Amino acid sequence: MRGTITATGILLVVLLAYAGSCIIRPFRDCWLCDGRGHHRSKRKSKLSRPCRWCKASGKRLRFGRRLWNRVRRVHRDAAAGARIAR
């Protein structure tokens, strides 16, 4: 029983730390271009092209922040729908 409480506490601390880091730094470097915005072609190493994953910005929204934005959008839309239904 005590091990379950400890594991739950550790999991909660890790999730809160990740949520805090998503609030502080919502973007991360793109995994394909390593944050440069362009990546080199495999055939010719001197040619580079804009990264299609990050749309040449070099940054991508983190998974936790994307999830948080979706939850907020659903909540906002539900609240707006409840106001209209009255």
PyMOL Python script that loads the backbone (N, CA, C, O; Angstrom):
from pymol import cmd

cmd.read_pdbstr("""\
ATOM      1  N   MET A   1       0.829  -1.200   0.000  1.00  0.00           N
ATOM      2  CA  MET A   1       0.000   0.000   0.000  1.00  0.00           C
ATOM      3  C   MET A   1       0.864   1.251   0.000  1.00  0.00           C
ATOM      4  O   MET A   1       0.581   2.221  -0.702  1.00  0.00           O
ATOM      5  N   ARG A   2       1.928   1.209   0.805  1.00  0.00           N
ATOM      6  CA  ARG A   2       2.790   2.375   0.899  1.00  0.00           C
ATOM      7  C   ARG A   2       3.535   2.641  -0.414  1.00  0.00           C
ATOM      8  O   ARG A   2       3.772   3.790  -0.787  1.00  0.00           O
ATOM      9  N   GLY A   3       3.903   1.545  -1.111  1.00  0.00           N
ATOM     10  CA  GLY A   3       4.592   1.688  -2.398  1.00  0.00           C
ATOM     11  C   GLY A   3       3.699   2.320  -3.456  1.00  0.00           C
ATOM     12  O   GLY A   3       4.171   3.074  -4.307  1.00  0.00           O
ATOM     13  N   THR A   4       2.418   2.013  -3.401  1.00  0.00           N
ATOM     14  CA  THR A   4       1.468   2.587  -4.357  1.00  0.00           C
ATOM     15  C   THR A   4       1.328   4.087  -4.147  1.00  0.00           C
ATOM     16  O   THR A   4       1.273   4.856  -5.106  1.00  0.00           O
ATOM     17  N   ILE A   5       1.272   4.494  -2.890  1.00  0.00           N
ATOM     18  CA  ILE A   5       1.166   5.922  -2.583  1.00  0.00           C
ATOM     19  C   ILE A   5       2.425   6.657  -3.020  1.00  0.00           C
ATOM     20  O   ILE A   5       2.353   7.761  -3.560  1.00  0.00           O
ATOM     21  N   THR A   6       3.577   6.040  -2.784  1.00  0.00           N
ATOM     22  CA  THR A   6       4.839   6.654  -3.195  1.00  0.00           C
ATOM     23  C   THR A   6       4.921   6.774  -4.719  1.00  0.00           C
ATOM     24  O   THR A   6       5.311   7.819  -5.238  1.00  0.00           O
ATOM     25  N   ALA A   7       4.555   5.708  -5.434  1.00  0.00           N
ATOM     26  CA  ALA A   7       4.591   5.741  -6.900  1.00  0.00           C
ATOM     27  C   ALA A   7       3.620   6.779  -7.452  1.00  0.00           C
ATOM     28  O   ALA A   7       3.933   7.476  -8.417  1.00  0.00           O
ATOM     29  N   THR A   8       2.452   6.879  -6.843  1.00  0.00           N
ATOM     30  CA  THR A   8       1.473   7.876  -7.278  1.00  0.00           C
ATOM     31  C   THR A   8       1.998   9.291  -7.040  1.00  0.00           C
ATOM     32  O   THR A   8       1.822  10.176  -7.877  1.00  0.00           O
ATOM     33  N   GLY A   9       2.634   9.489  -5.912  1.00  0.00           N
ATOM     34  CA  GLY A   9       3.217  10.802  -5.604  1.00  0.00           C
ATOM     35  C   GLY A   9       4.315  11.178  -6.580  1.00  0.00           C
ATOM     36  O   GLY A   9       4.378  12.319  -7.039  1.00  0.00           O
ATOM     37  N   ILE A  10       5.178  10.229  -6.899  1.00  0.00           N
ATOM     38  CA  ILE A  10       6.266  10.494  -7.841  1.00  0.00           C
ATOM     39  C   ILE A  10       5.690  10.800  -9.231  1.00  0.00           C
ATOM     40  O   ILE A  10       6.145  11.723  -9.907  1.00  0.00           O
ATOM     41  N   LEU A  11       4.697  10.025  -9.646  1.00  0.00           N
ATOM     42  CA  LEU A  11       4.058  10.268 -10.946  1.00  0.00           C
ATOM     43  C   LEU A  11       3.408  11.649 -10.994  1.00  0.00           C
ATOM     44  O   LEU A  11       3.495  12.341 -12.008  1.00  0.00           O
ATOM     45  N   LEU A  12       2.772  12.044  -9.925  1.00  0.00           N
ATOM     46  CA  LEU A  12       2.138  13.360  -9.855  1.00  0.00           C
ATOM     47  C   LEU A  12       3.170  14.479  -9.945  1.00  0.00           C
ATOM     48  O   LEU A  12       2.947  15.476 -10.631  1.00  0.00           O
ATOM     49  N   VAL A  13       4.287  14.320  -9.262  1.00  0.00           N
ATOM     50  CA  VAL A  13       5.361  15.329  -9.308  1.00  0.00           C
ATOM     51  C   VAL A  13       5.926  15.434 -10.724  1.00  0.00           C
ATOM     52  O   VAL A  13       6.171  16.538 -11.211  1.00  0.00           O
ATOM     53  N   VAL A  14       6.134  14.296 -11.385  1.00  0.00           N
ATOM     54  CA  VAL A  14       6.674  14.309 -12.751  1.00  0.00           C
ATOM     55  C   VAL A  14       5.690  14.984 -13.710  1.00  0.00           C
ATOM     56  O   VAL A  14       6.098  15.782 -14.554  1.00  0.00           O
ATOM     57  N   LEU A  15       4.401  14.671 -13.584  1.00  0.00           N
ATOM     58  CA  LEU A  15       3.405  15.293 -14.456  1.00  0.00           C
ATOM     59  C   LEU A  15       3.294  16.794 -14.218  1.00  0.00           C
ATOM     60  O   LEU A  15       3.148  17.561 -15.170  1.00  0.00           O
ATOM     61  N   LEU A  16       3.361  17.218 -12.974  1.00  0.00           N
ATOM     62  CA  LEU A  16       3.320  18.651 -12.680  1.00  0.00           C
ATOM     63  C   LEU A  16       4.564  19.366 -13.208  1.00  0.00           C
ATOM     64  O   LEU A  16       4.475  20.496 -13.688  1.00  0.00           O
ATOM     65  N   ALA A  17       5.710  18.715 -13.120  1.00  0.00           N
ATOM     66  CA  ALA A  17       6.937  19.310 -13.656  1.00  0.00           C
ATOM     67  C   ALA A  17       6.848  19.457 -15.175  1.00  0.00           C
ATOM     68  O   ALA A  17       7.255  20.479 -15.726  1.00  0.00           O
ATOM     69  N   TYR A  18       6.316  18.437 -15.848  1.00  0.00           N
ATOM     70  CA  TYR A  18       6.165  18.518 -17.298  1.00  0.00           C
ATOM     71  C   TYR A  18       5.159  19.600 -17.682  1.00  0.00           C
ATOM     72  O   TYR A  18       5.383  20.348 -18.634  1.00  0.00           O
ATOM     73  N   ALA A  19       4.057  19.683 -16.945  1.00  0.00           N
ATOM     74  CA  ALA A  19       3.057  20.729 -17.225  1.00  0.00           C
ATOM     75  C   ALA A  19       3.665  22.111 -17.024  1.00  0.00           C
ATOM     76  O   ALA A  19       3.406  23.018 -17.814  1.00  0.00           O
ATOM     77  N   GLY A  20       4.459  22.282 -15.990  1.00  0.00           N
ATOM     78  CA  GLY A  20       5.128  23.566 -15.759  1.00  0.00           C
ATOM     79  C   GLY A  20       6.104  23.908 -16.863  1.00  0.00           C
ATOM     80  O   GLY A  20       6.195  25.061 -17.285  1.00  0.00           O
ATOM     81  N   SER A  21       6.843  22.899 -17.339  1.00  0.00           N
ATOM     82  CA  SER A  21       7.790  23.175 -18.418  1.00  0.00           C
ATOM     83  C   SER A  21       7.060  23.493 -19.722  1.00  0.00           C
ATOM     84  O   SER A  21       7.568  24.258 -20.542  1.00  0.00           O
ATOM     85  N   CYS A  22       5.866  22.909 -19.923  1.00  0.00           N
ATOM     86  CA  CYS A  22       5.078  23.239 -21.126  1.00  0.00           C
ATOM     87  C   CYS A  22       4.537  24.662 -21.053  1.00  0.00           C
ATOM     88  O   CYS A  22       4.374  25.315 -22.084  1.00  0.00           O
ATOM     89  N   ILE A  23       4.259  25.146 -19.850  1.00  0.00           N
ATOM     90  CA  ILE A  23       3.795  26.527 -19.692  1.00  0.00           C
ATOM     91  C   ILE A  23       4.938  27.502 -19.914  1.00  0.00           C
ATOM     92  O   ILE A  23       4.768  28.526 -20.576  1.00  0.00           O
ATOM     93  N   ILE A  24       6.111  27.183 -19.359  1.00  0.00           N
ATOM     94  CA  ILE A  24       7.259  28.082 -19.465  1.00  0.00           C
ATOM     95  C   ILE A  24       7.840  28.076 -20.881  1.00  0.00           C
ATOM     96  O   ILE A  24       8.118  29.136 -21.441  1.00  0.00           O
ATOM     97  N   ARG A  25       8.021  26.896 -21.456  1.00  0.00           N
ATOM     98  CA  ARG A  25       8.599  26.770 -22.797  1.00  0.00           C
ATOM     99  C   ARG A  25       7.676  25.930 -23.673  1.00  0.00           C
ATOM    100  O   ARG A  25       7.869  24.718 -23.776  1.00  0.00           O
ATOM    101  N   PRO A  26       6.669  26.552 -24.311  1.00  0.00           N
ATOM    102  CA  PRO A  26       5.700  25.772 -25.090  1.00  0.00           C
ATOM    103  C   PRO A  26       6.260  25.217 -26.403  1.00  0.00           C
ATOM    104  O   PRO A  26       5.685  24.288 -26.969  1.00  0.00           O
ATOM    105  N   PHE A  27       7.356  25.764 -26.890  1.00  0.00           N
ATOM    106  CA  PHE A  27       7.928  25.298 -28.152  1.00  0.00           C
ATOM    107  C   PHE A  27       9.235  24.573 -27.897  1.00  0.00           C
ATOM    108  O   PHE A  27       9.940  24.846 -26.925  1.00  0.00           O
ATOM    109  N   ARG A  28       9.548  23.635 -28.796  1.00  0.00           N
ATOM    110  CA  ARG A  28      10.824  22.931 -28.741  1.00  0.00           C
ATOM    111  C   ARG A  28      11.421  22.915 -30.138  1.00  0.00           C
ATOM    112  O   ARG A  28      10.733  23.224 -31.110  1.00  0.00           O
ATOM    113  N   ASP A  29      12.683  22.562 -30.245  1.00  0.00           N
ATOM    114  CA  ASP A  29      13.319  22.484 -31.553  1.00  0.00           C
ATOM    115  C   ASP A  29      12.703  21.361 -32.376  1.00  0.00           C
ATOM    116  O   ASP A  29      12.329  20.317 -31.841  1.00  0.00           O
ATOM    117  N   CYS A  30      12.605  21.581 -33.658  1.00  0.00           N
ATOM    118  CA  CYS A  30      12.067  20.567 -34.563  1.00  0.00           C
ATOM    119  C   CYS A  30      13.017  19.373 -34.582  1.00  0.00           C
ATOM    120  O   CYS A  30      14.237  19.536 -34.580  1.00  0.00           O
ATOM    121  N   TRP A  31      12.448  18.188 -34.599  1.00  0.00           N
ATOM    122  CA  TRP A  31      13.267  16.985 -34.569  1.00  0.00           C
ATOM    123  C   TRP A  31      13.919  16.687 -35.908  1.00  0.00           C
ATOM    124  O   TRP A  31      14.943  16.004 -35.947  1.00  0.00           O
ATOM    125  N   LEU A  32      13.362  17.175 -36.998  1.00  0.00           N
ATOM    126  CA  LEU A  32      13.906  16.856 -38.307  1.00  0.00           C
ATOM    127  C   LEU A  32      15.067  17.770 -38.698  1.00  0.00           C
ATOM    128  O   LEU A  32      16.088  17.306 -39.206  1.00  0.00           O
ATOM    129  N   CYS A  33      14.903  19.059 -38.459  1.00  0.00           N
ATOM    130  CA  CYS A  33      15.940  20.009 -38.883  1.00  0.00           C
ATOM    131  C   CYS A  33      16.802  20.486 -37.710  1.00  0.00           C
ATOM    132  O   CYS A  33      17.681  21.326 -37.903  1.00  0.00           O
ATOM    133  N   ASP A  34      16.570  19.974 -36.509  1.00  0.00           N
ATOM    134  CA  ASP A  34      17.312  20.356 -35.301  1.00  0.00           C
ATOM    135  C   ASP A  34      17.226  21.847 -35.005  1.00  0.00           C
ATOM    136  O   ASP A  34      18.177  22.432 -34.487  1.00  0.00           O
ATOM    137  N   GLY A  35      16.092  22.465 -35.331  1.00  0.00           N
ATOM    138  CA  GLY A  35      15.872  23.862 -35.015  1.00  0.00           C
ATOM    139  C   GLY A  35      16.449  24.845 -36.019  1.00  0.00           C
ATOM    140  O   GLY A  35      16.431  26.052 -35.778  1.00  0.00           O
ATOM    141  N   ARG A  36      16.955  24.355 -37.131  1.00  0.00           N
ATOM    142  CA  ARG A  36      17.532  25.251 -38.134  1.00  0.00           C
ATOM    143  C   ARG A  36      16.502  25.779 -39.122  1.00  0.00           C
ATOM    144  O   ARG A  36      16.715  26.837 -39.714  1.00  0.00           O
ATOM    145  N   GLY A  37      15.391  25.072 -39.317  1.00  0.00           N
ATOM    146  CA  GLY A  37      14.374  25.510 -40.267  1.00  0.00           C
ATOM    147  C   GLY A  37      14.575  24.944 -41.658  1.00  0.00           C
ATOM    148  O   GLY A  37      13.646  24.951 -42.466  1.00  0.00           O
ATOM    149  N   HIS A  38      15.763  24.455 -41.950  1.00  0.00           N
ATOM    150  CA  HIS A  38      16.070  23.837 -43.238  1.00  0.00           C
ATOM    151  C   HIS A  38      16.812  22.540 -42.971  1.00  0.00           C
ATOM    152  O   HIS A  38      17.531  22.422 -41.979  1.00  0.00           O
ATOM    153  N   HIS A  39      16.642  21.584 -43.842  1.00  0.00           N
ATOM    154  CA  HIS A  39      17.428  20.364 -43.715  1.00  0.00           C
ATOM    155  C   HIS A  39      17.976  19.986 -45.076  1.00  0.00           C
ATOM    156  O   HIS A  39      17.439  20.356 -46.120  1.00  0.00           O
ATOM    157  N   ARG A  40      19.048  19.248 -45.026  1.00  0.00           N
ATOM    158  CA  ARG A  40      19.743  18.913 -46.272  1.00  0.00           C
ATOM    159  C   ARG A  40      19.108  17.716 -46.955  1.00  0.00           C
ATOM    160  O   ARG A  40      18.594  16.800 -46.313  1.00  0.00           O
ATOM    161  N   SER A  41      19.159  17.754 -48.252  1.00  0.00           N
ATOM    162  CA  SER A  41      18.635  16.656 -49.042  1.00  0.00           C
ATOM    163  C   SER A  41      19.546  15.443 -48.879  1.00  0.00           C
ATOM    164  O   SER A  41      20.757  15.598 -48.722  1.00  0.00           O
ATOM    165  N   LYS A  42      18.985  14.252 -48.915  1.00  0.00           N
ATOM    166  CA  LYS A  42      19.795  13.043 -48.763  1.00  0.00           C
ATOM    167  C   LYS A  42      20.630  12.775 -50.006  1.00  0.00           C
ATOM    168  O   LYS A  42      21.714  12.198 -49.919  1.00  0.00           O
ATOM    169  N   ARG A  43      20.131  13.188 -51.151  1.00  0.00           N
ATOM    170  CA  ARG A  43      20.851  12.900 -52.396  1.00  0.00           C
ATOM    171  C   ARG A  43      22.047  13.823 -52.597  1.00  0.00           C
ATOM    172  O   ARG A  43      23.152  13.372 -52.899  1.00  0.00           O
ATOM    173  N   LYS A  44      21.813  15.104 -52.428  1.00  0.00           N
ATOM    174  CA  LYS A  44      22.895  16.072 -52.634  1.00  0.00           C
ATOM    175  C   LYS A  44      23.077  16.841 -51.341  1.00  0.00           C
ATOM    176  O   LYS A  44      22.190  17.592 -50.936  1.00  0.00           O
ATOM    177  N   SER A  45      24.200  16.666 -50.698  1.00  0.00           N
ATOM    178  CA  SER A  45      24.402  17.217 -49.364  1.00  0.00           C
ATOM    179  C   SER A  45      24.500  18.742 -49.343  1.00  0.00           C
ATOM    180  O   SER A  45      24.352  19.337 -48.276  1.00  0.00           O
ATOM    181  N   LYS A  46      24.742  19.390 -50.473  1.00  0.00           N
ATOM    182  CA  LYS A  46      24.875  20.843 -50.475  1.00  0.00           C
ATOM    183  C   LYS A  46      23.523  21.545 -50.614  1.00  0.00           C
ATOM    184  O   LYS A  46      23.414  22.734 -50.312  1.00  0.00           O
ATOM    185  N   LEU A  47      22.503  20.835 -51.063  1.00  0.00           N
ATOM    186  CA  LEU A  47      21.197  21.445 -51.231  1.00  0.00           C
ATOM    187  C   LEU A  47      20.427  21.361 -49.920  1.00  0.00           C
ATOM    188  O   LEU A  47      20.399  20.317 -49.269  1.00  0.00           O
ATOM    189  N   SER A  48      19.813  22.457 -49.548  1.00  0.00           N
ATOM    190  CA  SER A  48      18.939  22.415 -48.376  1.00  0.00           C
ATOM    191  C   SER A  48      17.583  22.963 -48.787  1.00  0.00           C
ATOM    192  O   SER A  48      17.469  23.771 -49.708  1.00  0.00           O
ATOM    193  N   ARG A  49      16.565  22.505 -48.082  1.00  0.00           N
ATOM    194  CA  ARG A  49      15.207  22.943 -48.392  1.00  0.00           C
ATOM    195  C   ARG A  49      14.485  23.229 -47.091  1.00  0.00           C
ATOM    196  O   ARG A  49      14.891  22.742 -46.036  1.00  0.00           O
ATOM    197  N   PRO A  50      13.418  24.016 -47.153  1.00  0.00           N
ATOM    198  CA  PRO A  50      12.675  24.316 -45.933  1.00  0.00           C
ATOM    199  C   PRO A  50      12.094  23.046 -45.313  1.00  0.00           C
ATOM    200  O   PRO A  50      11.662  22.136 -46.021  1.00  0.00           O
ATOM    201  N   CYS A  51      12.092  23.002 -44.016  1.00  0.00           N
ATOM    202  CA  CYS A  51      11.579  21.845 -43.293  1.00  0.00           C
ATOM    203  C   CYS A  51      10.058  21.830 -43.389  1.00  0.00           C
ATOM    204  O   CYS A  51       9.409  22.846 -43.142  1.00  0.00           O
ATOM    205  N   ARG A  52       9.491  20.689 -43.744  1.00  0.00           N
ATOM    206  CA  ARG A  52       8.044  20.613 -43.884  1.00  0.00           C
ATOM    207  C   ARG A  52       7.346  20.389 -42.555  1.00  0.00           C
ATOM    208  O   ARG A  52       6.152  20.667 -42.443  1.00  0.00           O
ATOM    209  N   TRP A  53       8.052  19.894 -41.542  1.00  0.00           N
ATOM    210  CA  TRP A  53       7.426  19.635 -40.249  1.00  0.00           C
ATOM    211  C   TRP A  53       7.210  20.910 -39.454  1.00  0.00           C
ATOM    212  O   TRP A  53       6.159  21.090 -38.839  1.00  0.00           O
ATOM    213  N   CYS A  54       8.190  21.788 -39.463  1.00  0.00           N
ATOM    214  CA  CYS A  54       8.067  23.022 -38.686  1.00  0.00           C
ATOM    215  C   CYS A  54       7.748  24.226 -39.564  1.00  0.00           C
ATOM    216  O   CYS A  54       7.661  25.349 -39.067  1.00  0.00           O
ATOM    217  N   LYS A  55       7.573  24.000 -40.865  1.00  0.00           N
ATOM    218  CA  LYS A  55       7.295  25.065 -41.836  1.00  0.00           C
ATOM    219  C   LYS A  55       8.363  26.148 -41.810  1.00  0.00           C
ATOM    220  O   LYS A  55       8.067  27.341 -41.870  1.00  0.00           O
ATOM    221  N   ALA A  56       9.612  25.704 -41.719  1.00  0.00           N
ATOM    222  CA  ALA A  56      10.819  26.534 -41.775  1.00  0.00           C
ATOM    223  C   ALA A  56      10.973  27.483 -40.597  1.00  0.00           C
ATOM    224  O   ALA A  56      11.745  28.438 -40.685  1.00  0.00           O
ATOM    225  N   SER A  57      10.260  27.249 -39.493  1.00  0.00           N
ATOM    226  CA  SER A  57      10.434  28.104 -38.316  1.00  0.00           C
ATOM    227  C   SER A  57      11.487  27.547 -37.367  1.00  0.00           C
ATOM    228  O   SER A  57      12.083  28.298 -36.596  1.00  0.00           O
ATOM    229  N   GLY A  58      11.721  26.246 -37.414  1.00  0.00           N
ATOM    230  CA  GLY A  58      12.685  25.619 -36.523  1.00  0.00           C
ATOM    231  C   GLY A  58      12.101  25.221 -35.180  1.00  0.00           C
ATOM    232  O   GLY A  58      12.782  24.577 -34.381  1.00  0.00           O
ATOM    233  N   LYS A  59      10.861  25.588 -34.915  1.00  0.00           N
ATOM    234  CA  LYS A  59      10.220  25.289 -33.630  1.00  0.00           C
ATOM    235  C   LYS A  59       8.919  24.534 -33.849  1.00  0.00           C
ATOM    236  O   LYS A  59       8.228  24.748 -34.846  1.00  0.00           O
ATOM    237  N   ARG A  60       8.588  23.650 -32.914  1.00  0.00           N
ATOM    238  CA  ARG A  60       7.322  22.915 -32.945  1.00  0.00           C
ATOM    239  C   ARG A  60       6.681  22.993 -31.577  1.00  0.00           C
ATOM    240  O   ARG A  60       7.374  23.041 -30.560  1.00  0.00           O
ATOM    241  N   LEU A  61       5.359  23.006 -31.548  1.00  0.00           N
ATOM    242  CA  LEU A  61       4.615  23.051 -30.299  1.00  0.00           C
ATOM    243  C   LEU A  61       4.738  21.698 -29.608  1.00  0.00           C
ATOM    244  O   LEU A  61       4.569  20.654 -30.238  1.00  0.00           O
ATOM    245  N   ARG A  62       5.034  21.720 -28.306  1.00  0.00           N
ATOM    246  CA  ARG A  62       5.200  20.479 -27.553  1.00  0.00           C
ATOM    247  C   ARG A  62       3.869  19.759 -27.400  1.00  0.00           C
ATOM    248  O   ARG A  62       2.807  20.378 -27.470  1.00  0.00           O
ATOM    249  N   PHE A  63       3.933  18.446 -27.190  1.00  0.00           N
ATOM    250  CA  PHE A  63       2.726  17.626 -27.095  1.00  0.00           C
ATOM    251  C   PHE A  63       1.839  18.072 -25.938  1.00  0.00           C
ATOM    252  O   PHE A  63       0.625  18.188 -26.104  1.00  0.00           O
ATOM    253  N   GLY A  64       2.418  18.321 -24.782  1.00  0.00           N
ATOM    254  CA  GLY A  64       1.628  18.738 -23.625  1.00  0.00           C
ATOM    255  C   GLY A  64       0.932  20.063 -23.849  1.00  0.00           C
ATOM    256  O   GLY A  64      -0.210  20.243 -23.426  1.00  0.00           O
ATOM    257  N   ARG A  65       1.599  20.988 -24.506  1.00  0.00           N
ATOM    258  CA  ARG A  65       0.987  22.288 -24.789  1.00  0.00           C
ATOM    259  C   ARG A  65      -0.122  22.145 -25.824  1.00  0.00           C
ATOM    260  O   ARG A  65      -1.150  22.815 -25.726  1.00  0.00           O
ATOM    261  N   ARG A  66       0.078  21.274 -26.821  1.00  0.00           N
ATOM    262  CA  ARG A  66      -0.953  21.027 -27.814  1.00  0.00           C
ATOM    263  C   ARG A  66      -2.196  20.425 -27.154  1.00  0.00           C
ATOM    264  O   ARG A  66      -3.323  20.795 -27.485  1.00  0.00           O
ATOM    265  N   LEU A  67      -1.984  19.507 -26.229  1.00  0.00           N
ATOM    266  CA  LEU A  67      -3.089  18.899 -25.500  1.00  0.00           C
ATOM    267  C   LEU A  67      -3.818  19.936 -24.644  1.00  0.00           C
ATOM    268  O   LEU A  67      -5.049  19.958 -24.604  1.00  0.00           O
ATOM    269  N   TRP A  68      -3.062  20.791 -23.963  1.00  0.00           N
ATOM    270  CA  TRP A  68      -3.652  21.842 -23.123  1.00  0.00           C
ATOM    271  C   TRP A  68      -4.477  22.812 -23.972  1.00  0.00           C
ATOM    272  O   TRP A  68      -5.574  23.197 -23.568  1.00  0.00           O
ATOM    273  N   ASN A  69      -3.971  23.209 -25.130  1.00  0.00           N
ATOM    274  CA  ASN A  69      -4.708  24.113 -26.016  1.00  0.00           C
ATOM    275  C   ASN A  69      -6.014  23.479 -26.486  1.00  0.00           C
ATOM    276  O   ASN A  69      -7.037  24.160 -26.567  1.00  0.00           O
ATOM    277  N   ARG A  70      -5.992  22.190 -26.796  1.00  0.00           N
ATOM    278  CA  ARG A  70      -7.205  21.509 -27.242  1.00  0.00           C
ATOM    279  C   ARG A  70      -8.242  21.438 -26.125  1.00  0.00           C
ATOM    280  O   ARG A  70      -9.429  21.650 -26.371  1.00  0.00           O
ATOM    281  N   VAL A  71      -7.805  21.142 -24.898  1.00  0.00           N
ATOM    282  CA  VAL A  71      -8.730  21.082 -23.760  1.00  0.00           C
ATOM    283  C   VAL A  71      -9.355  22.450 -23.523  1.00  0.00           C
ATOM    284  O   VAL A  71     -10.559  22.544 -23.288  1.00  0.00           O
ATOM    285  N   ARG A  72      -8.562  23.505 -23.581  1.00  0.00           N
ATOM    286  CA  ARG A  72      -9.096  24.860 -23.402  1.00  0.00           C
ATOM    287  C   ARG A  72     -10.102  25.221 -24.485  1.00  0.00           C
ATOM    288  O   ARG A  72     -11.123  25.847 -24.204  1.00  0.00           O
ATOM    289  N   ARG A  73      -9.813  24.825 -25.734  1.00  0.00           N
ATOM    290  CA  ARG A  73     -10.714  25.134 -26.845  1.00  0.00           C
ATOM    291  C   ARG A  73     -12.043  24.407 -26.680  1.00  0.00           C
ATOM    292  O   ARG A  73     -13.100  24.991 -26.922  1.00  0.00           O
ATOM    293  N   VAL A  74     -12.004  23.137 -26.270  1.00  0.00           N
ATOM    294  CA  VAL A  74     -13.244  22.384 -26.061  1.00  0.00           C
ATOM    295  C   VAL A  74     -14.044  22.999 -24.922  1.00  0.00           C
ATOM    296  O   VAL A  74     -15.265  23.116 -25.017  1.00  0.00           O
ATOM    297  N   HIS A  75     -13.378  23.389 -23.857  1.00  0.00           N
ATOM    298  CA  HIS A  75     -14.071  24.003 -22.719  1.00  0.00           C
ATOM    299  C   HIS A  75     -14.712  25.328 -23.117  1.00  0.00           C
ATOM    300  O   HIS A  75     -15.851  25.606 -22.743  1.00  0.00           O
ATOM    301  N   ARG A  76     -13.987  26.141 -23.871  1.00  0.00           N
ATOM    302  CA  ARG A  76     -14.510  27.430 -24.318  1.00  0.00           C
ATOM    303  C   ARG A  76     -15.713  27.248 -25.236  1.00  0.00           C
ATOM    304  O   ARG A  76     -16.708  27.962 -25.116  1.00  0.00           O
ATOM    305  N   ASP A  77     -15.616  26.282 -26.159  1.00  0.00           N
ATOM    306  CA  ASP A  77     -16.734  26.040 -27.079  1.00  0.00           C
ATOM    307  C   ASP A  77     -17.953  25.493 -26.342  1.00  0.00           C
ATOM    308  O   ASP A  77     -19.086  25.828 -26.689  1.00  0.00           O
ATOM    309  N   ALA A  78     -17.735  24.662 -25.337  1.00  0.00           N
ATOM    310  CA  ALA A  78     -18.856  24.122 -24.562  1.00  0.00           C
ATOM    311  C   ALA A  78     -19.526  25.230 -23.756  1.00  0.00           C
ATOM    312  O   ALA A  78     -20.752  25.258 -23.644  1.00  0.00           O
ATOM    313  N   ALA A  79     -18.737  26.140 -23.198  1.00  0.00           N
ATOM    314  CA  ALA A  79     -19.301  27.249 -22.433  1.00  0.00           C
ATOM    315  C   ALA A  79     -20.087  28.190 -23.360  1.00  0.00           C
ATOM    316  O   ALA A  79     -21.142  28.699 -22.980  1.00  0.00           O
ATOM    317  N   ALA A  80     -19.583  28.412 -24.546  1.00  0.00           N
ATOM    318  CA  ALA A  80     -20.291  29.262 -25.510  1.00  0.00           C
ATOM    319  C   ALA A  80     -21.584  28.593 -25.960  1.00  0.00           C
ATOM    320  O   ALA A  80     -22.588  29.275 -26.162  1.00  0.00           O
ATOM    321  N   GLY A  81     -21.579  27.291 -26.120  1.00  0.00           N
ATOM    322  CA  GLY A  81     -22.780  26.565 -26.498  1.00  0.00           C
ATOM    323  C   GLY A  81     -23.824  26.585 -25.406  1.00  0.00           C
ATOM    324  O   GLY A  81     -25.021  26.626 -25.691  1.00  0.00           O
ATOM    325  N   ALA A  82     -23.384  26.555 -24.151  1.00  0.00           N
ATOM    326  CA  ALA A  82     -24.330  26.601 -23.024  1.00  0.00           C
ATOM    327  C   ALA A  82     -24.986  27.968 -22.932  1.00  0.00           C
ATOM    328  O   ALA A  82     -26.158  28.063 -22.566  1.00  0.00           O
ATOM    329  N   ARG A  83     -24.260  29.022 -23.256  1.00  0.00           N
ATOM    330  CA  ARG A  83     -24.836  30.363 -23.237  1.00  0.00           C
ATOM    331  C   ARG A  83     -25.872  30.529 -24.331  1.00  0.00           C
ATOM    332  O   ARG A  83     -26.892  31.188 -24.130  1.00  0.00           O
ATOM    333  N   ILE A  84     -25.616  29.934 -25.493  1.00  0.00           N
ATOM    334  CA  ILE A  84     -26.542  30.050 -26.609  1.00  0.00           C
ATOM    335  C   ILE A  84     -27.820  29.257 -26.322  1.00  0.00           C
ATOM    336  O   ILE A  84     -28.907  29.679 -26.715  1.00  0.00           O
ATOM    337  N   ALA A  85     -27.701  28.125 -25.649  1.00  0.00           N
ATOM    338  CA  ALA A  85     -28.853  27.249 -25.397  1.00  0.00           C
ATOM    339  C   ALA A  85     -29.839  27.860 -24.387  1.00  0.00           C
ATOM    340  O   ALA A  85     -30.994  27.439 -24.328  1.00  0.00           O
ATOM    341  N   ARG A  86     -29.410  28.814 -23.622  1.00  0.00           N
ATOM    342  CA  ARG A  86     -30.310  29.407 -22.613  1.00  0.00           C
ATOM    343  C   ARG A  86     -31.416  30.166 -23.209  1.00  0.00           C
ATOM    344  O   ARG A  86     -32.246  30.717 -22.486  1.00  0.00           O
TER     345      ARG A  86
END
""", "prot")
cmd.dss("prot")
cmd.show_as("cartoon", "prot")
cmd.util.cbc("prot")
cmd.orient("prot")
